[in-house]
Amino acid sequence: MYTFGNASQTRLNTCLPELQEILNEAIKEIDFTVLCGHRSEAEQNDYFHTGRSKVKFPNSKHNTYPSCAVDIAPYPIDWNNTARFAHVIGLVRGIALMKGYKIRVGCDWDMDGDITDHSFMDYPHIEYLGRL
């Protein structure tokens, strides 16, 4: 069984309790790191200006407190191994479903019609949308 390191736990603590519940269950099965929970105005605008986000502050789900969004990555991180990201996201989706939570992940953008730039796949991104 895996556990979060201090940095991941600190980042996760800035997220909604529902996201914490989902990810605390997922970490028992697969090793991943929490990259980001809540983002301040300066952090969000830096993400936007460097192309890591498509929206400025306050339009990201990361900008609420507690955060409605979290970014995670399989550990150790290999940004080119999208299959590992898919594996982690599949587990997270299953746990959310079992708990009765609706989530959206960064590879769902096209399905929801939110982003028309098909090249922007935000594999680490998970948003809490409410109860099923």
Protein Blocks (a to p, Z undefined) as FASTA:
>chain_A
ZZddfklmmmmmmpcfklmmmmmmmmmmoccddfbfcdcfklmmmmmmnopacbdcfkbf
klpccdfbdcdddddddfklmmlmmmmmmmmmmmmmmnopacddfklmmmnomamclklc
cfkbccdfbjZZ
